[in-house]
Amino acid sequence: MKLLTLNTHSWLEEDSHDKLDILVDTILLHHYDILAFQEVNQSIEESVLDLSDVFTYQAADPSIQIKQNNFAFQVQQKLEKLGLQYSWTWLPSHIGYDTYDEGLAFLSLHPIQQIKTFYASKSTDYSNHKTRSIIGIQVKEEWYFNLHLGWWNDEEDTFKEQWGICSTFFKTLTGPIFLMGDFNNPAQSKNEGYDLVTKEWFDTYRLAVKRDIGHTVESTIDGWTENKDRLRLDFIFTNQSILVNQSRVVFNGLNYPVISDHYGVHVELTTEPQFIH
């Protein structure tokens, strides 16, 4: 099993179409089983697609409108034309940069059995950029959740509060669960978000037999305007100790060109997840 999480920063990058092609080529090379993307944008003013007869698209909610330039749709379509078919879904969270519907997307090589959604944030206001939606898909009897959470010291809605909502929800589920995404809490910050999550969840980076330095942000970016450090902000967590072959950072200029303000996290499990009892 191969997993990839990436904050795509879609349509906000220079040469964004070229970077989309780099992403597609990399997916073709690795045949990831599950892809979790954050900051997946579509233009608010773009035309709406009719995907009612398209079996590869699984709606998280029937009221969701997919626009022509939805980034996940563009990725899925390019891959399908190249012979690799993914099932996919997308959940909007809020308006981004005044012009986009911004949300979370999953692409899966395997059939999506169920979809669950909820809000991690106090706010459910679509115009509030701090509104945080969460989406989960069930694939092969395992749950995968896509998260883009807030900051530890946010004055309106702290990470601790958001994680409390998430944690309560996850405890209603049984079996293997994977959490993929941009947690906005650096692994190196002690007694903050990372330490809170890893009280009960395993970091696949730490479980991996092979791993690199792990940093996914190396400069000042939106939300981290005063950052001067290399940060590990993007993670794949699991609720059970499993055998992980490797965890490595991709789209960092070393393993494939940079395509976003975040790097991606590529994790390889031992074919099917093997749980350590």
Backbone torsions as a table, in degrees:
resi	resn	phi	psi	omega
1	MET	NA	130.9	177.2
2	LYS	-118.6	131.7	-179.0
3	LEU	-122.0	144.5	174.9
4	LEU	-137.8	129.6	170.2
5	THR	-118.6	140.0	-178.1
6	LEU	-153.3	127.6	166.3
7	ASN	-80.2	106.6	-167.2
8	THR	-77.9	-23.1	-177.1
9	HIS	53.1	37.6	-165.8
10	SER	-67.0	140.3	-178.3
11	TRP	65.1	4.1	176.7
12	LEU	-104.2	-5.2	-180.0
13	GLU	-89.8	149.0	168.3
14	GLU	-66.1	145.4	-179.6
15	ASP	54.9	43.3	-172.6
16	SER	-62.9	-33.1	179.4
17	HIS	-70.3	-37.2	175.9
18	ASP	-65.0	-39.0	-179.4
19	LYS	-70.2	-34.0	173.8
20	LEU	-60.6	-42.0	179.5
21	ASP	-64.5	-36.1	176.6
22	ILE	-63.5	-42.6	177.5
23	LEU	-60.4	-47.0	-179.6
24	VAL	-61.4	-44.5	179.9
25	ASP	-61.6	-38.3	-179.9
26	THR	-69.2	-39.6	176.7
27	ILE	-63.0	-41.6	177.8
28	LEU	-60.4	-36.6	-179.1
29	LEU	-68.6	-38.9	-171.4
30	HIS	-102.9	-18.9	-178.0
31	HIS	52.1	55.9	179.0
32	TYR	-57.9	138.2	177.0
33	ASP	-73.1	-42.6	-178.8
34	ILE	-132.8	129.4	175.7
35	LEU	-117.7	125.8	176.2
36	ALA	-116.7	119.6	-178.7
37	PHE	-117.8	137.8	173.1
38	GLN	-112.8	165.1	-175.8
39	GLU	51.2	50.9	177.5
40	VAL	-93.2	110.2	-169.9
41	ASN	-105.2	156.2	166.8
42	GLN	-144.0	147.0	-178.9
43	SER	-70.7	132.4	-179.7
44	ILE	-59.2	-37.9	-174.9
45	GLU	-86.9	-0.4	-178.4
46	GLU	-72.5	157.7	-179.6
47	SER	-70.0	149.2	-177.4
48	VAL	-86.5	138.9	177.0
49	LEU	-91.8	148.2	170.9
50	ASP	-99.6	104.0	-178.7
51	LEU	-109.9	20.0	-175.0
52	SER	-63.0	-27.8	-179.4
53	ASP	-105.1	11.2	-177.8
54	VAL	-98.5	107.9	-171.7
55	PHE	-71.4	-20.9	-179.4
56	THR	-72.8	-22.6	178.7
57	TYR	-91.4	124.3	177.8
58	GLN	-113.7	110.8	-175.0
59	ALA	-72.8	128.7	173.7
60	ALA	-69.7	-27.5	177.6
61	ASP	-154.8	135.4	-176.5
62	PRO	-64.4	-17.2	-179.3
63	SER	-83.5	-9.2	-177.5
64	ILE	-70.0	131.0	177.2
65	GLN	-101.0	126.0	174.6
66	ILE	-97.6	123.7	-178.5
67	LYS	-93.6	163.2	-174.2
68	GLN	-56.1	-36.9	-176.9
69	ASN	-101.9	23.6	173.7
70	ASN	-56.1	126.0	-172.5
71	PHE	-61.9	-41.7	179.9
72	ALA	-65.3	-40.3	177.0
73	PHE	-61.0	-42.6	179.8
74	GLN	-62.7	-42.5	177.5
75	VAL	-63.0	-48.7	-177.3
76	GLN	-61.5	-41.6	-179.0
77	GLN	-65.9	-42.3	178.7
78	LYS	-63.3	-42.1	179.6
79	LEU	-65.6	-41.8	179.9
80	GLU	-62.3	-40.5	178.5
81	LYS	-65.7	-23.6	179.3
82	LEU	-95.9	6.7	172.0
83	GLY	97.1	8.6	180.0
84	LEU	-119.4	111.7	-172.1
85	GLN	-101.8	121.8	177.3
86	TYR	-112.7	140.0	162.6
87	SER	-80.6	148.5	-174.0
88	TRP	-151.6	161.6	176.0
89	THR	-150.6	160.9	-178.7
90	TRP	-147.2	137.8	179.3
91	LEU	-126.6	118.8	176.5
92	PRO	-73.0	145.5	177.3
93	SER	-109.8	-44.8	-175.4
94	HIS	-168.4	173.0	174.4
95	ILE	-77.2	132.5	178.9
96	GLY	-115.0	128.7	175.3
97	TYR	55.1	29.9	175.0
98	ASP	68.3	-10.7	-172.9
99	THR	-123.7	-9.7	-173.9
100	TYR	-120.8	148.9	157.5
101	ASP	-84.2	119.8	-178.1
102	GLU	-109.3	134.6	-177.9
103	GLY	-157.9	-161.1	-174.4
104	LEU	-120.8	141.3	-179.3
105	ALA	-132.8	146.1	169.1
106	PHE	-119.6	139.9	166.2
107	LEU	-122.8	133.7	-176.7
108	SER	-131.9	133.2	174.4
109	LEU	-71.7	-17.9	-176.1
110	HIS	-111.0	155.7	-179.0
111	PRO	-57.1	138.6	175.5
112	ILE	-85.0	119.2	-175.8
113	GLN	-84.6	-41.0	-179.7
114	GLN	-147.9	159.4	173.4
115	ILE	-131.0	135.4	174.9
116	LYS	-127.7	143.8	178.2
117	THR	-137.1	153.1	173.4
118	PHE	-163.5	169.8	175.3
119	TYR	-98.1	132.3	172.2
120	ALA	-90.0	-22.2	-175.3
121	SER	-91.0	160.5	171.6
122	LYS	-64.7	-40.8	-177.5
123	SER	-77.9	137.8	169.1
124	THR	-119.6	14.3	-178.2
125	ASP	-76.9	118.6	-175.8
126	TYR	-64.7	-23.8	-179.6
127	SER	-83.7	-7.0	-179.1
128	ASN	-92.6	118.9	-176.0
129	HIS	-69.5	-7.9	177.6
130	LYS	-95.5	2.4	174.2
131	THR	-68.5	128.7	-173.9
132	ARG	-122.0	105.6	173.3
133	SER	-89.2	151.9	177.7
134	ILE	-125.5	138.9	176.2
135	ILE	-127.9	140.4	176.7
136	GLY	-129.7	145.2	174.7
137	ILE	-124.3	144.6	173.3
138	GLN	-101.2	124.9	-179.2
139	VAL	-134.5	124.6	178.7
140	LYS	53.0	42.1	177.2
141	GLU	67.6	14.4	176.4
142	GLU	-117.4	147.3	179.1
143	TRP	-100.7	136.7	175.3
144	TYR	-125.3	125.8	179.3
145	PHE	-116.7	140.7	-177.9
146	ASN	-108.8	119.9	-173.9
147	LEU	-127.3	137.9	168.3
148	HIS	-134.2	95.5	-169.0
149	LEU	-100.5	174.0	-176.2
150	GLY	-88.8	-168.9	-171.4
151	TRP	-95.5	154.0	-177.5
152	TRP	-58.3	-45.4	-174.0
153	ASN	-103.1	24.1	179.9
154	ASP	-60.8	133.1	-174.9
155	GLU	-73.0	-23.3	-176.0
156	GLU	-99.3	-34.6	-170.4
157	ASP	-157.1	98.3	-172.1
158	THR	-78.0	156.7	174.6
159	PHE	-57.7	-39.9	-178.0
160	LYS	-58.5	-41.6	178.3
161	GLU	-67.4	-43.1	179.7
162	GLN	-64.9	-41.0	179.6
163	TRP	-65.9	-34.7	176.9
164	GLY	-59.4	-42.6	177.4
165	ILE	-64.4	-45.4	179.4
166	CYS	-60.8	-48.2	-176.3
167	SER	-60.6	-42.0	177.8
168	THR	-61.6	-41.4	179.6
169	PHE	-65.7	-45.9	-176.6
170	PHE	-62.7	-29.2	-179.5
171	LYS	-70.9	-10.0	176.2
172	THR	-83.3	-7.7	-176.1
173	LEU	-103.8	159.0	175.9
174	THR	-122.4	158.8	177.2
175	GLY	87.6	-174.8	-178.1
176	PRO	-64.7	136.0	176.9
177	ILE	-132.2	137.3	174.6
178	PHE	-120.9	134.4	177.0
179	LEU	-111.1	123.7	-173.8
180	MET	-127.3	132.6	174.2
181	GLY	153.2	-166.5	-179.3
182	ASP	-99.3	107.8	-175.0
183	PHE	-92.9	-7.3	178.1
184	ASN	55.7	25.5	177.8
185	ASN	-136.8	110.0	-175.1
186	PRO	-64.4	142.8	178.7
187	ALA	-62.0	-29.0	-174.7
188	GLN	-84.6	-5.8	179.1
189	SER	-84.2	111.4	-174.6
190	LYS	-75.0	146.1	176.9
191	ASN	59.0	31.5	176.0
192	GLU	-125.8	-147.6	-170.1
193	GLY	-58.9	-44.4	-177.8
194	TYR	-62.5	-45.1	179.3
195	ASP	-64.5	-34.2	178.3
196	LEU	-65.6	-46.8	-178.9
197	VAL	-64.6	-43.7	-174.0
198	THR	-79.4	4.9	169.0
199	LYS	-65.9	-32.0	-176.1
200	GLU	-125.9	-12.5	-176.0
201	TRP	-118.4	150.5	179.2
202	PHE	-96.9	134.0	176.1
203	ASP	-86.1	117.9	-178.1
204	THR	-62.3	-25.1	174.5
205	TYR	-60.8	-43.2	179.8
206	ARG	-73.8	-27.9	179.6
207	LEU	-79.1	-17.8	-170.5
208	ALA	-69.2	137.5	174.7
209	VAL	-65.7	-40.8	176.9
210	LYS	-118.5	132.4	176.7
211	ARG	-152.5	158.6	179.2
212	ASP	-104.7	-159.4	-175.9
213	ILE	-71.3	-25.8	167.7
214	GLY	91.3	-10.3	-175.1
215	HIS	-66.9	134.7	179.5
216	THR	-115.1	-6.6	174.6
217	VAL	-137.1	131.5	-176.5
218	GLU	-128.3	12.0	-176.3
219	SER	-154.7	-177.9	174.6
220	THR	-71.6	126.1	178.0
221	ILE	-137.2	173.5	176.7
222	ASP	-57.5	131.5	-178.1
223	GLY	90.3	-16.2	179.9
224	TRP	-136.8	54.4	-171.4
225	THR	-69.2	-19.0	179.6
226	GLU	-108.5	11.4	-177.4
227	ASN	-68.9	134.6	175.3
228	LYS	-128.0	8.2	-175.1
229	ASP	-114.2	165.1	169.2
230	ARG	-85.3	126.2	-172.6
231	LEU	-120.3	143.6	169.2
232	ARG	-104.2	97.2	-175.1
233	LEU	-107.2	-18.0	-172.1
234	ASP	-111.0	132.2	-168.5
235	PHE	-140.3	161.2	163.8
236	ILE	-128.5	110.2	178.8
237	PHE	-103.5	157.7	174.1
238	THR	-140.0	155.9	-176.2
239	ASN	-88.2	-1.9	179.6
240	GLN	-136.1	147.7	178.3
241	SER	-72.0	119.3	-176.4
242	ILE	-127.2	166.9	176.2
243	LEU	-85.8	119.9	-179.4
244	VAL	-117.7	122.1	-179.1
245	ASN	-68.6	-48.5	-179.0
246	GLN	-158.1	154.9	171.6
247	SER	-132.9	126.7	178.6
248	ARG	-144.8	153.6	178.5
249	VAL	-85.2	135.6	178.7
250	VAL	-125.7	164.5	-176.5
251	PHE	59.3	41.5	-179.0
252	ASN	-115.7	8.9	-177.8
253	GLY	91.2	-16.3	176.3
254	LEU	-102.9	-54.5	171.7
255	ASN	-100.9	85.4	-179.4
256	TYR	78.5	151.3	-176.2
257	PRO	-62.8	157.2	176.1
258	VAL	-69.7	129.3	-179.4
259	ILE	-125.7	-0.6	-177.4
260	SER	-153.8	173.0	174.4
261	ASP	-78.2	-10.9	169.2
262	HIS	-111.1	152.5	167.9
263	TYR	-90.4	165.2	179.1
264	GLY	-96.5	163.0	176.1
265	VAL	-118.1	120.5	-178.9
266	HIS	-109.4	122.8	-178.8
267	VAL	-125.8	134.3	176.9
268	GLU	-116.4	120.7	175.2
269	LEU	-91.5	167.4	179.4
270	THR	-78.6	89.9	-175.3
271	THR	48.3	-96.0	171.5
272	GLU	-91.8	147.3	179.9
273	PRO	-55.5	129.5	175.9
274	GLN	-110.7	121.4	-172.4
275	PHE	-96.5	136.0	-178.8
276	ILE	-90.3	120.6	-178.5
277	HIS	-93.1	NA	NA
